[in-house]
Amino acid sequence: MKHILTILAIVLVSLEVRAADDAFVHPGLMHSQADLAFMRQKLATGEEPWSSGWKRLRSDYIAALRYAPKPTAHVSQAPYGKDDIGASQMMRDASAAYCHALEWCLTGEKAHAAKAIEILNAWSSTLESIAGDKDQGRIVAGWTTGKFCNAAELLRHSSAGWAERDVARFKRMLLEIDYPLLKDFQPRYNGNWGATMLHSVLCIGIFCDDRDKFNRAVDYYLHGKGKGALTNYVFPTGQCQETTRDQTHAQMGLGALAAAGAVAWQQGVDLYGAAGNRLALGLEYTARYNLGHEVPCTGVIGEKGRGHFQPIWEAAYQHYVYEKGLPMPYTQQVLGKIRPEGWSIVVPEAFGTLTCFQGHRRRPIGPIPR
């Protein structure tokens, strides 16, 4: 009997460890509690480049308290923004919700918590469907869901005062409207679609404490058959699936994969390192070409958008250079041109210089971009 009880105790301990391992870290999307504390400390001392990143956020119209959400019950968009019914507004509102939630966490100003809550509640109490010609509604859901989730994560795991009934309604929006549009990652289309969708599914999984959804997105990133999976998007040469299309879409795909890496890293999953740090190769290739250098390319490279940099670089630069000690000289040059990063409605990252750069962790290879 004593032997049986001992075995049972070992089994119970094992189950407890497994349960703890399966639990998500909160807040745990783009930012942890430690990340937020780091940002607050840098802002308190006025250090650069965080101070400049903060000024850029605070000066943006989406971060102002006068910002007003304009939810639409039935969001629709045709390709390239034609016949836009609420889609662009939803994308702006998602970015604004994230900004105000971040401002709340960094300043303690309740008015910003209230504004972020206002935006999330407005959409979760209004939205009934997202649609569009040629499945355009699915990519709109991809562009907005991750940012909405990041705002919600910061509010829910703080003293913001977001009512539980409102949290539940927001969850229903994620699970009943957004997730059905995102769960299959649209493998038939260009890879920025699948990458954007898998990032949003990761965020849904963490916010809703749904390990199956999180694992579904991780599996697609690593092993998916569609163009948005890492090794189908970034080739061994660094060329991207959309390099021959144009540079804006290539950066959109890379940005979504980089954001997925950042979110998974918060939960102890290393997507950044997959396929021998393949994502870093794609970023360096794309940075090199957009800085004006020639790169090897199978096919005719898409010049449209060359030299216009999306705000996708800081999180990956921090990870690969400071956490892993890998050189990213072309990414470093990009940051020297665009710092501090701002935001875009079509990539998950926003204000990355403020939120993602933490150069103190490891001495960089080369000078810190200013």
N, C-alpha and C positions, 0 to 999 in steps of 0.2 A: 504493500500500500504506500509506504514511504517513497519507494522507487517511482511509483505511478505519479504521486504528487510532485515529485521533483521534475519528472518529464513534463507534467502539465504546467508547472511554473516556468520552465524553459520555453515552452510553446507560447505561453501568454506574454512573456517578455519579448519573444520574437515578433508576435503580432503587434505589440505596442511600438516596437522599433519600426516595423513596416508601416504602421499607421502614421507615425511621425514623419517617416521618409516621404510618404505620399501627400502630406499636408503641404499646401502652397504657402510661400512666404508672402505676407501682406504688410504694407503695400509692396507689390512685386511685379509691376509692369516695367515701364522705363526707369522708375525711380524707387529705391528702397528708403527706409528711414535714415540709414547712414548717408545716402546720397543727399537727401534733403538737409541733413545736419551740416554736411560739407558745404553745400551751397550757402546756407545761412551764415556759416562762419566766414566764408570768403566775402560775402556781401557786407558783413559787419566791419571787416577790415578794409574794404574798398579795393581789394586786390584785382589786378588784371590777369586774364582777360574777362573774368567773371563780371566785373563791374560794368564793362562795356556791353556784355551780353544782357545784363539786367536792364540797362538803359534802353537797349533796343527793344526788349519785350515791353517795357512800361510805356514806351512811346508809340506803340502800335495801336491802331484803332480797335482791334479785336480785344485788347487788354483793358480798355477803358470801361469804367462803370456805367457809362451811358449806353454801352452796347446793348442792343435789344434783339433777342431771337425772333425768328419769323417762321414757325413750324408750318408744315403743309401735311395734310392727311395722306394725300396720294402723291408721292414724289416720282417724277419721271424725267428721263433725259434720253434724247437721241444721241448717236455718236457725235463727238467733238462739240458737245454743248448745245446742239440744236434742239429747239423745242424744250428748253429747260423749264421744268415745272418744279421749283423748290429744291433742285439738286445742288446748285451752286450755293444757295443759302444754307442748306444742310451742311455742306462741307465747311463753310465759314463758321457756322455755329458750333460744329464739332471742335474746330481749332480754338474758338473763343472759350468754350467750356473748359478745355484743357488749360488754357492760359490763366483763367481766373482761379481754377483749382490750384494751380501752381503758385500763383500770387498769394493765395490764402495760406498755403503751407510755408511760404518763405517769409511772410510778413505778419501773419496772425490777424490780418484785417478781415473781420467777419463779412464786410460788404462784398468781398470777392468770393467768399464761400457761398454767400447768398446768390450772387450772380451766376456762379457755376451751377448751383442747384436749380435756379430758375431756368437755365437753358436745358438741362437734362430733363427736368419735369415737363417743360413745354413740349419737347419732342416725344417723350414717352407717353404723354397723355393725348397726343394728337395723331402721331403717325399710325397709319393703317397698312400702307404698302409702299414698296419701292419697285419701280418697273422702268422699262425703256426699250426702245428698238434694239435688236441685236444684243440682247442681254445686258444692255448698258446699265440697268438698275443694279446688276450684281457688282459691277466695279464701283458704283457710287456707294453701295453698302461697304465695300472693302475700304474705300477711302475714308469713310466716316466712323465705322464701328470701333476701330482701334483707338482713335482719339477720344471718342465718347467714353470708352472703357478706361482710358488713362485718367480722365477727369473723375470718373466715378470711383475708381480705386483710391485716388487721393482723398476724396471726400468721405468715403465710407470708412476708411481706416484713420480717421482723425476726429476731432471734436467739432466738425463742421455743422452738425445738427441736421443732417439729411434724414428725414423721417423714414422709418422702416417700410411703411406702406408705399412710399415713393421709390425706395430701393427695389422693392418687389415688382413694382410696375416697370421700372427700367429693365430689370432682368427679363420680364416677359417680352419686352421689345427686342432684346438681344436674341432670345431663344425662339420666339415665334415669327419674327419678321426678318431679322438680320441673318441668323445662323442658317436657315434653309437656303438662302441665296449664296452663302459662302462655303458651305461644307464640302462641295465637290471641286472647288478650286479652278473651275473652267479650264481644263487641260487643252482644249482646242484652240485657244486664242494665244496671242503673244504673252510672254512670260511675266510681264509686269502684273497681269491680272492674277495669276496664281500666287505670285509672291505677296501681293497686297492682301489677297484673301487669306492666305495661311497666317500672315501676321495678325489679322483681325481675329481669326479663330483661336490662335494662341491666347489673345487677350480675353476673349469670351471665356475660354477654359479656366483661366486664372481667376477672373472676377467672379465667376459662377462656381468656383471650386469643383470643376468638372474635369477630372483627370483624363477621361476618355477623349474629350474634345481637344485638350492640350496635346495628348499623344498623337491624335489624328493629324494635327498640324505638323508636329515634329517629324512624323513618319513621311509626310508629303515633302517636307523640306529636304529630307535625306534620300528618299527612295521613290518619290513621285514620278509618274510617267509623263506628266505634262511639262510644258516649257518653263514653268515657274519654279520647279524643283532646282536646287542649287546647281548640280552638275549638268543639268540640261540648260540652265541659263548662263552659267559661266563655264566656258570651255577651258581645257588645259592650257591654252595659250594666253588666257585672260580675256579674249574676245567674248562678248556677250551675245546672247541670242538676238537682241535688238540693236546691236552695234550697226548692222547694215540698214536699219530702219531710220533712226535718228538718235541724237544724243540725249534728248529730253526723256524719251521712253526708256533708254538704256539706264539712265540714272534713277528713274522711277522704280525699275525692277531691282537694281542694286540697293536702293534706299530701303525698300520693303524687306529685302533679305537681311540687310544690316540691322534694321529695327527688330526683326524676328530674333536675330542673334542676341541683341541686347536684352530683350524680354526673357528669352530662354535662359540666359546667363544668370539673371536674377533668381531663377529657380534651380540653379545648379546643373543646367543642361548646356553643354558646349556645342552649339551649332556653329559658332565662329570658326572652330577648328576643323570642321568637316572637310573631307577630301583634301587634306594637307593645306588648310587655310585657303581654300579655293576662292572664297569671297574676297580676301585681301588682294589676290591676283587680279580679279575683275575690277576692283576699285582702282588699283594702280594703273592698269591698262587704260581704263576710261579717263582717269585723271591725266595721264600722259598725253593722250590724244587731244583732250580738251584744253590742255595748256599750249597746244600748237605743235607738238612733236608728231612725227610719223610713227605708226604702229603697224605690225604685220596684220593682215586681215584676209580671211577667206571670203571672197565676194567683194562687192563695192561698198565701202564704208559710208554710212549716212552722215553727211556733213551738217544737216539741219540741227540747229541748237548748239553747235560747237562753240565752246567758250562760255556758255551760260551754265552756271553751276547751281544745281539744286542743293538744299541744305541737308545733305545726307552723310557728311564726312566725319563729324566729330566723334560720334560714338565708336565707330570702327577704328578710327585713328587712336583713340584712347586705349581701346582693347589691344590691338595688335602691337602698337609701339610700346605702351607703358606696362601692360599686363604681360605680354609675351616677349617683348624685346625684339620685335621684328622691324626692319626698316620699311618705311612707306614714304620715300622721298617725294614722289609726285603728289600724293595726298597732302603731305606737309606743305608743298608749294601752293596747292589749291587753298588750303586754310590761310596761308599768308595773304592771299588775295581777297578772301570773302569774310574773314573773321570780323565781327561776331556773326555767326549764322542766324538767319531769321526763320521764316516758315513758308510753307507752300501748302496749297489745298490738296496736292496730289502725292505727297510723301508723308509717311508717319512721323518722322522726326520733326522737331520744332525747337528753335532757340538752343541748338546743341552746344554752343560754346558755354553758355550758362549751365546747362543741365547735364552734360555728358563729359566734358573735359575735366579730368582730375589728375593733372600731370605730376602731382606729388608722389604718386604711388611708386613710380620707377623713373629713373633718369632716362630721358628720351634719347634716341639716336639722332643727333643733329640738334640744331637750335629749336626752341619752342616758337611756333609761328606767332607773330604779333598782329 
